[in-house]
């Protein structure tokens, strides 16, 4: 596979350079989300506030990774989208981590809104990197799934805690895997020197 073919092959040079240099941001955040998802499935009986703490930590790690990656690439088009994703994740994750007695309902709604906002930002980033190709779909898929997850949680906020844990774990696994796949593909991009 050459750098000019494949899913990411036809991006604009600036967008290609951004995702090539910040590939690790997607991988680190994705791995944190996958780890959380696996832990949640392995321990479904654990109280929701413990799961909320683990989830908050994964969101915080993802947010900080996005902030660092965006600031390292400020000269690239679209860097501000990574920054907004990072600020959102760091704020939501930090708030949840430092407020362990959050009510279950408040946590569920925070997760739902964070998922919908993250989904919108992923779709926006997908648009930025897809402007020159008709084959980029990973960020769009991750964004749509994230928004759907948020809507489902808001529609059923009083669902049993085990179901909520499974929903959060499933969302985290899917989005995490998609982010890792995108990051690893972006790492292999060939970027023309300027």
MDTraj code that builds the backbone (N, CA, C; nanometers):
import mdtraj as md
import numpy as np

residues = "UNK UNK UNK UNK UNK UNK UNK UNK UNK UNK UNK UNK UNK UNK UNK UNK UNK UNK UNK UNK UNK UNK UNK UNK UNK UNK UNK UNK UNK UNK UNK UNK UNK UNK UNK UNK UNK UNK UNK UNK UNK UNK UNK UNK UNK UNK UNK UNK UNK UNK UNK UNK UNK UNK UNK UNK UNK UNK UNK UNK UNK UNK UNK UNK UNK UNK UNK UNK UNK UNK UNK UNK UNK UNK UNK UNK UNK UNK UNK UNK UNK UNK UNK UNK UNK UNK UNK UNK UNK UNK UNK UNK UNK UNK UNK UNK UNK UNK UNK UNK UNK UNK UNK UNK UNK UNK UNK UNK UNK UNK UNK UNK UNK UNK UNK UNK UNK UNK UNK UNK UNK UNK UNK UNK UNK UNK UNK UNK UNK UNK UNK UNK UNK UNK UNK UNK UNK UNK UNK UNK UNK UNK UNK UNK UNK UNK UNK UNK UNK UNK UNK UNK UNK UNK UNK UNK UNK UNK UNK UNK UNK UNK UNK UNK UNK UNK UNK UNK UNK UNK UNK UNK UNK UNK UNK UNK UNK UNK UNK UNK UNK UNK UNK UNK UNK UNK UNK UNK UNK UNK UNK UNK UNK UNK".split()
xyz = np.array([
    [0.0843, -0.1193, 0.0000],
    [0.0000, 0.0000, 0.0000],
    [0.0872, 0.1234, 0.0000],
    [0.0693, 0.2103, -0.0944],
    [0.1483, 0.3318, -0.1015],
    [0.0782, 0.4427, -0.0276],
    [0.1500, 0.5534, -0.0087],
    [0.0926, 0.6642, 0.0655],
    [-0.0168, 0.7364, -0.0087],
    [-0.0307, 0.7124, -0.1399],
    [-0.1316, 0.7860, -0.2161],
    [-0.2594, 0.7060, -0.2374],
    [-0.2678, 0.5840, -0.1825],
    [-0.3887, 0.5052, -0.1977],
    [-0.4438, 0.4701, -0.0620],
    [-0.5613, 0.4102, -0.0605],
    [-0.6198, 0.3676, 0.0662],
    [-0.7144, 0.4696, 0.1226],
    [-0.7606, 0.4383, 0.2417],
    [-0.8649, 0.5182, 0.3049],
    [-0.8234, 0.6639, 0.3240],
    [-0.6989, 0.6876, 0.3643],
    [-0.6552, 0.8232, 0.3934],
    [-0.5740, 0.8849, 0.2807],
    [-0.5666, 0.8163, 0.1667],
    [-0.4727, 0.8535, 0.0634],
    [-0.4971, 0.9841, -0.0085],
    [-0.6197, 1.0350, -0.0107],
    [-0.6494, 1.1511, -0.0941],
    [-0.6818, 1.2775, -0.0137],
    [-0.6325, 1.2852, 0.1084],
    [-0.6559, 1.4055, 0.1886],
    [-0.5714, 1.5206, 0.1356],
    [-0.6102, 1.6422, 0.1714],
    [-0.5267, 1.7565, 0.1383],
    [-0.3937, 1.7401, 0.2109],
    [-0.2892, 1.8003, 0.1571],
    [-0.1550, 1.7843, 0.2148],
    [-0.1508, 1.8302, 0.3604],
    [-0.2184, 1.9396, 0.3918],
    [-0.2172, 1.9921, 0.5279],
    [-0.2881, 1.8979, 0.6252],
    [-0.4045, 1.8469, 0.5845],
    [-0.4779, 1.7530, 0.6702],
    [-0.3998, 1.6238, 0.6864],
    [-0.3351, 1.5772, 0.5797],
    [-0.2519, 1.4564, 0.5876],
    [-0.1378, 1.4773, 0.6864],
    [-0.0737, 1.5929, 0.6800],
    [0.0383, 1.6206, 0.7710],
    [-0.0098, 1.6233, 0.9159],
    [-0.1284, 1.6809, 0.9394],
    [-0.1818, 1.6867, 1.0760],
    [-0.2054, 1.5465, 1.1305],
    [-0.2791, 1.4625, 1.0579],
    [-0.3101, 1.3303, 1.1119],
    [-0.1869, 1.2412, 1.1157],
    [-0.0904, 1.2627, 1.0249],
    [0.0350, 1.1852, 1.0280],
    [0.1130, 1.2178, 1.1552],
    [0.1232, 1.3459, 1.1884],
    [0.2004, 1.3871, 1.3058],
    [0.1269, 1.3582, 1.4358],
    [-0.0050, 1.3590, 1.4330],
    [-0.0830, 1.3395, 1.5560],
    [-0.1476, 1.2011, 1.5615],
    [-0.0954, 1.1049, 1.4859],
    [-0.1544, 0.9703, 1.4825],
    [-0.1645, 0.9096, 1.6205],
    [-0.0650, 0.9345, 1.7047],
    [-0.0597, 0.8743, 1.8384],
    [-0.1729, 0.9246, 1.9273],
    [-0.2249, 1.0442, 1.9008],
    [-0.3356, 1.0990, 1.9797],
    [-0.4563, 1.0055, 1.9705],
    [-0.4865, 0.9613, 1.8481],
    [-0.5993, 0.8716, 1.8278],
    [-0.5728, 0.7348, 1.8913],
    [-0.4487, 0.6866, 1.8800],
    [-0.4150, 0.5544, 1.9347],
    [-0.4213, 0.5547, 2.0871],
    [-0.3607, 0.6538, 2.1520],
    [-0.3607, 0.6591, 2.2993],
    [-0.5031, 0.6726, 2.3523],
    [-0.5792, 0.7659, 2.2954],
    [-0.7176, 0.7826, 2.3392],
    [-0.8009, 0.6589, 2.3132],
    [-0.7800, 0.5961, 2.1975],
    [-0.8535, 0.4754, 2.1638],
    [-0.8215, 0.3600, 2.2569],
    [-0.6922, 0.3432, 2.2893],
    [-0.6523, 0.2358, 2.3811],
    [-0.7146, 0.2576, 2.5184],
    [-0.7146, 0.3822, 2.5667],
    [-0.7759, 0.4112, 2.6970],
    [-0.9241, 0.3734, 2.6955],
    [-0.9920, 0.4021, 2.5858],
    [-1.1344, 0.3701, 2.5766],
    [-1.1573, 0.2194, 2.5676],
    [-1.0704, 0.1476, 2.4951],
    [-1.0825, 0.0020, 2.4851],
    [-1.0577, -0.0626, 2.6210],
    [-0.9552, -0.0161, 2.6930],
    [-0.9260, -0.0718, 2.8261],
    [-1.0455, -0.0533, 2.9185],
    [-1.1025, 0.0659, 2.9183],
    [-1.2208, 0.0887, 3.0004],
    [-1.3334, -0.0063, 2.9618],
    [-1.3599, -0.0195, 2.8313],
    [-1.4688, -0.1060, 2.7853],
    [-1.4500, -0.2500, 2.8289],
    [-1.3281, -0.3020, 2.8168],
    [-1.3003, -0.4399, 2.8589],
    [-1.3178, -0.4569, 3.0091],
    [-1.2701, -0.3599, 3.0865],
    [-1.2853, -0.3675, 3.2316],
    [-1.4324, -0.3644, 3.2718],
    [-1.5104, -0.2841, 3.2023],
    [-1.6531, -0.2751, 3.2342],
    [-1.7246, -0.4066, 3.2062],
    [-1.6938, -0.4709, 3.0932],
    [-1.7548, -0.6007, 3.0625],
    [-1.7085, -0.7097, 3.1585],
    [-1.5828, -0.7039, 3.2019],
    [-1.5286, -0.8069, 3.2908],
    [-1.5878, -0.7983, 3.4316],
    [-1.6314, -0.6794, 3.4725],
    [-1.6825, -0.6585, 3.6088],
    [-1.8181, -0.5889, 3.6078],
    [-1.9213, -0.6521, 3.5496],
    [-2.0502, -0.5839, 3.5373],
    [-2.1190, -0.5582, 3.6706],
    [-2.0839, -0.6344, 3.7731],
    [-2.1483, -0.6153, 3.9021],
    [-2.0918, -0.4997, 3.9824],
    [-1.9848, -0.4423, 3.9360],
    [-1.9229, -0.3308, 4.0079],
    [-2.0197, -0.2123, 4.0065],
    [-2.0278, -0.1437, 4.1159],
    [-2.1208, -0.0301, 4.1271],
    [-2.0923, 0.0737, 4.0189],
    [-2.1981, 0.1423, 3.9746],
    [-2.1866, 0.2386, 3.8659],
    [-2.0897, 0.3518, 3.8994],
    [-2.0775, 0.3893, 4.0269],
    [-1.9856, 0.4994, 4.0577],
    [-1.8409, 0.4595, 4.0363],
    [-1.8083, 0.3306, 4.0521],
    [-1.6726, 0.2845, 4.0219],
    [-1.6514, 0.2886, 3.8714],
    [-1.7510, 0.2438, 3.7957],
    [-1.7415, 0.2492, 3.6504],
    [-1.7308, 0.3938, 3.6037],
    [-1.8042, 0.4828, 3.6703],
    [-1.7972, 0.6242, 3.6351],
    [-1.6560, 0.6778, 3.6555],
    [-1.5897, 0.6348, 3.7616],
    [-1.4530, 0.6789, 3.7877],
    [-1.3583, 0.6283, 3.6801],
    [-1.3701, 0.5005, 3.6424],
    [-1.2855, 0.4452, 3.5364],
    [-1.3115, 0.5148, 3.4029],
    [-1.4384, 0.5374, 3.3745],
    [-1.4720, 0.6044, 3.2496],
    [-1.4181, 0.7475, 3.2492],
    [-1.4345, 0.8170, 3.3618],
    [-1.3852, 0.9540, 3.3708],
    [-1.2343, 0.9584, 3.3471],
    [-1.1612, 0.8610, 3.4001],
    [-1.0166, 0.8560, 3.3794],
    [-0.9837, 0.8361, 3.2316],
    [-1.0585, 0.7483, 3.1627],
    [-1.0314, 0.7261, 3.0199],
    [-1.0639, 0.8505, 2.9382],
    [-1.1718, 0.9203, 2.9727],
    [-1.2076, 1.0437, 2.9026],
    [-1.1016, 1.1507, 2.9274],
    [-1.0523, 1.1574, 3.0518],
    [-0.9490, 1.2551, 3.0853],
    [-0.8203, 1.2271, 3.0082],
    [-0.7771, 1.1012, 3.0025],
    [-0.6566, 1.0650, 2.9264],
    [-0.6744, 1.1000, 2.7787],
    [-0.7888, 1.0656, 2.7242],
    [-0.8168, 1.0977, 2.5847],
    [-0.8139, 1.2486, 2.5625],
    [-0.8756, 1.3234, 2.6532],
    [-0.8784, 1.4689, 2.6405],
    [-0.7406, 1.5310, 2.6458],
    [-0.6594, 1.4891, 2.7433],
    [-0.5238, 1.5431, 2.7560],
    [-0.4404, 1.5076, 2.6328],
    [-0.4549, 1.3858, 2.5819],
    [-0.3827, 1.3451, 2.4605],
    [-0.4200, 1.4341, 2.3426],
    [-0.5485, 1.4626, 2.3288],
    [-0.5926, 1.5494, 2.2194],
    [-0.5406, 1.6915, 2.2351],
    [-0.5384, 1.7425, 2.3582],
    [-0.4861, 1.8776, 2.3813],
    [-0.3391, 1.8845, 2.3422],
    [-0.2590, 1.7903, 2.3908],
    [-0.1157, 1.7896, 2.3605],
    [-0.0926, 1.7776, 2.2098],
    [-0.1627, 1.6835, 2.1470],
    [-0.1464, 1.6645, 2.0027],
    [-0.1859, 1.7869, 1.9229],
    [-0.2922, 1.8546, 1.9626],
    [-0.3353, 1.9732, 1.8887],
    [-0.2358, 2.0875, 1.9049],
    [-0.1856, 2.1060, 2.0262],
    [-0.0909, 2.2154, 2.0502],
    [0.0426, 2.1913, 1.9800],
    [0.0799, 2.0666, 1.9619],
    [0.2034, 2.0349, 1.8893],
    [0.1881, 2.0579, 1.7398],
    [0.0657, 2.0718, 1.6931],
    [0.0400, 2.0838, 1.5494],
    [-0.0449, 2.2053, 1.5170],
    [-0.0210, 2.3160, 1.5866],
    [-0.1028, 2.4360, 1.5675],
    [-0.0944, 2.4944, 1.4275],
    [0.0111, 2.4639, 1.3554],
    [0.0258, 2.5206, 1.2216],
    [-0.0559, 2.4445, 1.1174],
    [-0.1184, 2.3343, 1.1571],
    [-0.1932, 2.2505, 1.0629],
    [-0.3426, 2.2823, 1.0674],
    [-0.4041, 2.2752, 0.9498],
    [-0.5479, 2.2976, 0.9391],
    [-0.6221, 2.1909, 1.0190],
    [-0.7176, 2.2324, 1.0993],
    [-0.7969, 2.1384, 1.1772],
    [-0.7447, 2.1128, 1.3177],
    [-0.6320, 2.1743, 1.3561],
    [-0.5757, 2.1496, 1.4888],
    [-0.6734, 2.1886, 1.5984],
    [-0.7527, 2.2906, 1.5741],
    [-0.8467, 2.3401, 1.6753],
    [-0.9561, 2.2379, 1.7059],
    [-0.9875, 2.1492, 1.6086],
    [-1.0881, 2.0459, 1.6349],
    [-1.0352, 1.9486, 1.7396],
    [-0.9074, 1.9075, 1.7241],
    [-0.8451, 1.8214, 1.8259],
    [-0.8424, 1.8925, 1.9613],
    [-0.8140, 2.0234, 1.9597],
    [-0.8097, 2.0996, 2.0846],
    [-0.9467, 2.1014, 2.1516],
    [-1.0531, 2.1278, 2.0751],
    [-1.1877, 2.1285, 2.1321],
    [-1.2256, 1.9909, 2.1876],
    [-1.1904, 1.8839, 2.1130],
    [-1.2170, 1.7489, 2.1621],
    [-1.1425, 1.7257, 2.2936],
    [-1.0185, 1.7724, 2.3002],
    [-0.9386, 1.7551, 2.4205],
    [-0.9927, 1.8335, 2.5388],
    [-1.0288, 1.9592, 2.5155],
    [-1.0835, 2.0407, 2.6240],
    [-1.2136, 1.9818, 2.6771],
    [-1.2982, 1.9353, 2.5853],
    [-1.4242, 1.8722, 2.6246],
    [-1.3968, 1.7482, 2.7092],
    [-1.3098, 1.6601, 2.6605],
    [-1.2783, 1.5378, 2.7331],
    [-1.2141, 1.5638, 2.8678],
    [-1.1188, 1.6586, 2.8717],
    [-1.0514, 1.6887, 2.9976],
    [-1.1480, 1.7489, 3.0993],
    [-1.2375, 1.8371, 3.0535],
    [-1.3340, 1.8990, 3.1443],
    [-1.4325, 1.7962, 3.1999],
    [-1.4888, 1.7152, 3.1119],
    [-1.5868, 1.6146, 3.1557],
    [-1.5195, 1.5088, 3.2429],
    [-1.4049, 1.4570, 3.1976],
    [-1.3339, 1.3545, 3.2743],
    [-1.2862, 1.4057, 3.4087],
    [-1.2305, 1.5261, 3.4102],
    [-1.1829, 1.5845, 3.5361],
    [-1.2955, 1.6104, 3.6342],
    [-1.4064, 1.6632, 3.5851],
    [-1.5205, 1.6893, 3.6721],
    [-1.5716, 1.5608, 3.7352],
    [-1.5863, 1.4578, 3.6534],
    [-1.6365, 1.3301, 3.7049],
    [-1.5375, 1.2656, 3.8019],
    [-1.4080, 1.2783, 3.7750],
    [-1.3075, 1.2188, 3.8643],
    [-1.3053, 1.2853, 4.0009],
    [-1.3180, 1.4167, 4.0029],
    [-1.3057, 1.4887, 4.1283],
    [-1.4380, 1.5092, 4.2007],
    [-1.5443, 1.4483, 4.1515],
    [-1.6745, 1.4535, 4.2168],
    [-1.7337, 1.3132, 4.2243],
    [-1.6713, 1.2226, 4.3029],
    [-1.7182, 1.0839, 4.3065],
    [-1.8612, 1.0660, 4.3541],
    [-1.9165, 1.1548, 4.4392],
    [-2.0545, 1.1320, 4.4808],
    [-2.1604, 1.1790, 4.3802],
    [-2.1180, 1.2055, 4.2581],
    [-2.2165, 1.2433, 4.1548],
    [-2.3304, 1.1432, 4.1554],
    [-2.4492, 1.1929, 4.1398],
    [-2.5612, 1.0990, 4.1316],
    [-2.5512, 1.0194, 4.0022],
    [-2.6070, 0.8999, 4.0023],
    [-2.6018, 0.8147, 3.8841],
    [-2.6707, 0.8834, 3.7660],
    [-2.7823, 0.9484, 3.7916],
    [-2.8537, 1.0156, 3.6830],
    [-2.7686, 1.1258, 3.6206],
    [-2.7014, 1.2054, 3.7045],
    [-2.6173, 1.3130, 3.6521],
    [-2.5028, 1.2559, 3.5698],
    [-2.4416, 1.1488, 3.6185],
    [-2.3324, 1.0871, 3.5443],
    [-2.3805, 1.0363, 3.4085],
    [-2.4949, 0.9709, 3.4070],
    [-2.5486, 0.9171, 3.2821],
    [-2.5728, 1.0292, 3.1817],
    [-2.6295, 1.1407, 3.2277],
    [-2.6551, 1.2528, 3.1371],
    [-2.5258, 1.3174, 3.0898],
    [-2.4259, 1.3284, 3.1784],
    [-2.2959, 1.3833, 3.1381],
    [-2.2341, 1.2962, 3.0292],
    [-2.2387, 1.1653, 3.0503],
    [-2.1850, 1.0725, 2.9505],
    [-2.2576, 1.0894, 2.8179],
    [-2.3894, 1.0989, 2.8228],
    [-2.4678, 1.1110, 2.6998],
    [-2.4338, 1.2385, 2.6237],
    [-2.4283, 1.3517, 2.6943],
    [-2.3978, 1.4781, 2.6274],
    [-2.2539, 1.4815, 2.5768],
    [-2.1607, 1.4276, 2.6547],
    [-2.0215, 1.4220, 2.6097],
    [-2.0103, 1.3360, 2.4846],
    [-2.0822, 1.2249, 2.4807],
    [-2.0795, 1.1373, 2.3639],
    [-2.1349, 1.2086, 2.2405],
    [-2.2428, 1.2842, 2.2567],
    [-2.3012, 1.3542, 2.1420],
    [-2.2091, 1.4669, 2.0931],
    [-2.1499, 1.5409, 2.1868],
    [-2.0574, 1.6468, 2.1459],
    [-1.9327, 1.5886, 2.0803],
    [-1.8791, 1.4814, 2.1378],
    [-1.7641, 1.4153, 2.0775],
    [-1.7991, 1.3660, 1.9376],
    [-1.9182, 1.3095, 1.9222],
    [-1.9617, 1.2634, 1.7908],
    [-1.9658, 1.3764, 1.6894],
    [-2.0203, 1.4907, 1.7289],
    [-2.0253, 1.6053, 1.6385],
    [-1.8849, 1.6519, 1.6004],
    [-1.7930, 1.6522, 1.6982],
    [-1.6559, 1.6935, 1.6688],
    [-1.5851, 1.5917, 1.5787],
    [-1.6105, 1.4628, 1.5991],
    [-1.5509, 1.3613, 1.5119],
    [-1.6018, 1.3752, 1.3682],
    [-1.7311, 1.4053, 1.3526],
    [-1.7863, 1.4266, 1.2183],
    [-1.7236, 1.5499, 1.1547],
    [-1.7048, 1.6559, 1.2328],
    [-1.6404, 1.7773, 1.1813],
    [-1.4973, 1.7482, 1.1381],
    [-1.4231, 1.6732, 1.2194],
    [-1.2871, 1.6366, 1.1829],
    [-1.2887, 1.5485, 1.0581],
    [-1.3838, 1.4570, 1.0493],
    [-1.3973, 1.3745, 0.9300],
    [-1.4179, 1.4587, 0.8055],
    [-1.4990, 1.5631, 0.8175],
    [-1.5208, 1.6529, 0.7042],
    [-1.3909, 1.7216, 0.6646],
    [-1.3136, 1.7645, 0.7648],
    [-1.1878, 1.8328, 0.7368],
    [-1.0901, 1.7424, 0.6619],
    [-1.0819, 1.6159, 0.7016],
    [-0.9839, 1.5279, 0.6377],
    [-1.0399, 1.4587, 0.5137],
    [-1.1689, 1.4700, 0.4901],
    [-1.2308, 1.4019, 0.3769],
    [-1.2524, 1.4934, 0.2569],
    [-1.2225, 1.6181, 0.2681],
    [-1.2532, 1.7124, 0.1615],
    [-1.1985, 1.6688, 0.0264],
    [-1.0896, 1.5930, 0.0251],
    [-1.0290, 1.5550, -0.1018],
    [-1.0450, 1.4062, -0.1346],
    [-1.1293, 1.3344, -0.0616],
    [-1.1446, 1.1918, -0.0886],
    [-1.2885, 1.1490, -0.0673],
    [-1.3285, 1.0426, -0.1356],
    [-1.4631, 0.9895, -0.1161],
    [-1.4594, 0.8604, -0.0348],
    [-1.3414, 0.8232, 0.0172],
    [-1.3289, 0.6949, 0.0855],
    [-1.3035, 0.7059, 0.2357],
    [-1.2975, 0.8223, 0.2924],
    [-1.2734, 0.8349, 0.4359],
    [-1.4066, 0.8212, 0.5086],
    [-1.4176, 0.7213, 0.5961],
    [-1.5461, 0.6944, 0.6622],
    [-1.5310, 0.6644, 0.8108],
    [-1.4110, 0.6389, 0.8572],
    [-1.3921, 0.5950, 0.9955],
    [-1.4371, 0.7022, 1.0953],
    [-1.3979, 0.8269, 1.0727],
    [-1.4372, 0.9321, 1.1669],
    [-1.5877, 0.9594, 1.1608],
    [-1.6448, 0.9528, 1.0411],
    [-1.7891, 0.9697, 1.0297],
    [-1.8627, 0.8607, 1.1069],
    [-1.8202, 0.7364, 1.0902],
    [-1.8844, 0.6249, 1.1593],
    [-1.8719, 0.6403, 1.3105],
    [-1.7519, 0.6740, 1.3580],
    [-1.7317, 0.6929, 1.5017],
    [-1.8195, 0.8063, 1.5536],
    [-1.8305, 0.9149, 1.4764],
    [-1.9133, 1.0272, 1.5176],
    [-2.0610, 0.9928, 1.5248],
    [-2.1107, 0.9245, 1.4233],
    [-2.2525, 0.8863, 1.4211],
    [-2.2846, 0.7897, 1.5344],
    [-2.1974, 0.6896, 1.5560],
    [-2.2202, 0.5942, 1.6652],
    [-2.2180, 0.6641, 1.8005],
    [-2.1305, 0.7601, 1.8166],
    [-2.1221, 0.8337, 1.9421],
    [-2.2496, 0.9142, 1.9673],
    [-2.2997, 0.9802, 1.8634],
    [-2.4240, 1.0574, 1.8773],
    [-2.5416, 0.9641, 1.9079],
    [-2.5512, 0.8530, 1.8361],
    [-2.6595, 0.7573, 1.8618],
    [-2.6551, 0.7043, 2.0047],
    [-2.5355, 0.6748, 2.0534],
    [-2.5217, 0.6293, 2.1910],
    [-2.5764, 0.7342, 2.2872],
    [-2.5381, 0.8608, 2.2690],
    [-2.5862, 0.9669, 2.3564],
    [-2.7374, 0.9803, 2.3555],
    [-2.7968, 0.9708, 2.2369],
    [-2.9429, 0.9800, 2.2247],
    [-3.0099, 0.8633, 2.2969],
    [-2.9581, 0.7418, 2.2792],
    [-3.0158, 0.6244, 2.3463],
    [-3.0093, 0.6369, 2.4981],
    [-2.8982, 0.6865, 2.5497],
    [-2.8850, 0.7020, 2.6954],
    [-2.9839, 0.8058, 2.7470],
    [-2.9979, 0.9177, 2.6773],
    [-3.0921, 1.0214, 2.7211],
    [-3.2362, 0.9697, 2.7143],
    [-3.2661, 0.8888, 2.6125],
    [-3.4012, 0.8361, 2.5975],
    [-3.4386, 0.7395, 2.7087],
    [-3.3410, 0.6727, 2.7696],
    [-3.3669, 0.5740, 2.8753],
    [-3.2743, 0.5960, 2.9959],
    [-3.2832, 0.7103, 3.0632],
    [-3.1873, 0.7399, 3.1706],
    [-3.2068, 0.6568, 3.2962],
    [-3.3216, 0.5943, 3.3135],
    [-3.3446, 0.5173, 3.4362],
    [-3.3272, 0.3671, 3.4149],
    [-3.2669, 0.3316, 3.3035],
    [-3.2387, 0.1905, 3.2773],
    [-3.1483, 0.1381, 3.3880],
    [-3.1554, 0.0103, 3.4137],
    [-3.0735, -0.0492, 3.5192],
    [-2.9261, -0.0189, 3.5040],
    [-2.8564, -0.0124, 3.6155],
    [-2.7151, 0.0246, 3.6132],
    [-2.6311, -0.0734, 3.5323],
    [-2.6643, -0.2015, 3.5352],
    [-2.5876, -0.2984, 3.4567],
    [-2.6024, -0.2697, 3.3076],
    [-2.7240, -0.2355, 3.2632],
    [-2.7458, -0.2038, 3.1226],
    [-2.6672, -0.0801, 3.0831],
    [-2.6683, 0.0217, 3.1695],
    [-2.5927, 0.1436, 3.1411],
    [-2.4443, 0.1117, 3.1316],
    [-2.3940, 0.0283, 3.2239],
    [-2.2526, -0.0101, 3.2184],
    [-2.2221, -0.0787, 3.0852],
    [-2.3088, -0.1700, 3.0417],
    [-2.2871, -0.2391, 2.9150],
    [-2.2944, -0.1431, 2.7960],
    [-2.3877, -0.0482, 2.8004],
    [-2.3981, 0.0497, 2.6922],
    [-2.2723, 0.1350, 2.6850],
    [-2.2275, 0.1828, 2.8010],
    [-2.1074, 0.2663, 2.8046],
    [-1.9863, 0.1855, 2.7589],
    [-1.9746, 0.0618, 2.8060],
    [-1.8620, -0.0231, 2.7674],
    [-1.8629, -0.0504, 2.6172],
    [-1.9801, -0.0785, 2.5611],
    [-1.9900, -0.1051, 2.4171],
    [-1.9501, 0.0174, 2.3366],
    [-2.0028, 0.1325, 2.3753],
    [-1.9676, 0.2573, 2.3065],
    [-1.8176, 0.2815, 2.3154],
    [-1.7612, 0.2647, 2.4343],
    [-1.6190, 0.2884, 2.4542],
    [-1.5342, 0.1943, 2.3696],
    [-1.5710, 0.0669, 2.3633],
    [-1.4963, -0.0294, 2.2819],
    [-1.5013, 0.0057, 2.1336],
    [-1.6205, 0.0327, 2.0828],
    [-1.6344, 0.0602, 1.9394],
    [-1.5594, 0.1868, 1.9010],
    [-1.5815, 0.2946, 1.9751],
    [-1.5153, 0.4210, 1.9430],
    [-1.3649, 0.4074, 1.9625],
    [-1.3226, 0.3396, 2.0689],
    [-1.1800, 0.3193, 2.0933],
    [-1.1126, 0.2433, 1.9810],
    [-1.1744, 0.1353, 1.9350],
    [-1.1172, 0.0560, 1.8251],
    [-1.1096, 0.1391, 1.6977],
    [-1.2160, 0.2139, 1.6675],
    [-1.2151, 0.2980, 1.5473],
    [-1.1064, 0.4044, 1.5549],
    [-1.0849, 0.4619, 1.6727],
    [-0.9800, 0.5627, 1.6872],
    [-0.8414, 0.5006, 1.6701],
    [-0.8198, 0.3808, 1.7251],
    [-0.6908, 0.3131, 1.7091],
    [-0.6669, 0.2800, 1.5617],
    [-0.7690, 0.2269, 1.4936],
    [-0.7559, 0.1941, 1.3512],
    [-0.7210, 0.3194, 1.2715],
    [-0.7919, 0.4286, 1.2979],
    [-0.7641, 0.5531, 1.2266],
    [-0.6225, 0.6003, 1.2544],
    [-0.5803, 0.5990, 1.3815],
    [-0.4456, 0.6438, 1.4168],
    [-0.3369, 0.5608, 1.3508],
    [-0.3531, 0.4290, 1.3491],
    [-0.2532, 0.3421, 1.2865],
    [-0.2476, 0.3618, 1.1353],
    [-0.3625, 0.3842, 1.0737],
    [-0.3624, 0.4135, 0.9296],
    [-0.2985, 0.5483, 0.9024],
    [-0.3277, 0.6460, 0.9856],
    [-0.2705, 0.7791, 0.9676],
    [-0.1197, 0.7762, 0.9848],
    [-0.0692, 0.6904, 1.0714],
    [0.0756, 0.6801, 1.0961],
    [0.1514, 0.6395, 0.9709],
    [0.0870, 0.5623, 0.8833],
    [0.1523, 0.5107, 0.7632],
    [0.1437, 0.6067, 0.6443],
    [0.0766, 0.7194, 0.6630],
    [0.0637, 0.8141, 0.5510],
    [0.2001, 0.8641, 0.5069],
    [0.2143, 0.8832, 0.3794],
    [0.3328, 0.9473, 0.3244],
    [0.2960, 1.0923, 0.2993],
    [0.3708, 1.1827, 0.3591],
    [0.3409, 1.3251, 0.3481],
    [0.4544, 1.3905, 0.2713],
    [0.4194, 1.4636, 0.1659],
    [0.5203, 1.5341, 0.0877],
    [0.5841, 1.6419, 0.1719],
    [0.7149, 1.6544, 0.1644],
    [0.7830, 1.7582, 0.2420],
    [0.7551, 1.8927, 0.1801],
    [0.7422, 1.9938, 0.2679],
    [0.7097, 2.1283, 0.2198],
    [0.8326, 2.2140, 0.2113],
])
top = md.Topology()
chain = top.add_chain()
for i, resn in enumerate(residues, 1):
    res = top.add_residue(resn, chain, resSeq=i)
    for name in ("N", "CA", "C"):
        top.add_atom(name, md.element.get_by_symbol(name[0]), res)
traj = md.Trajectory(xyz[None], top)
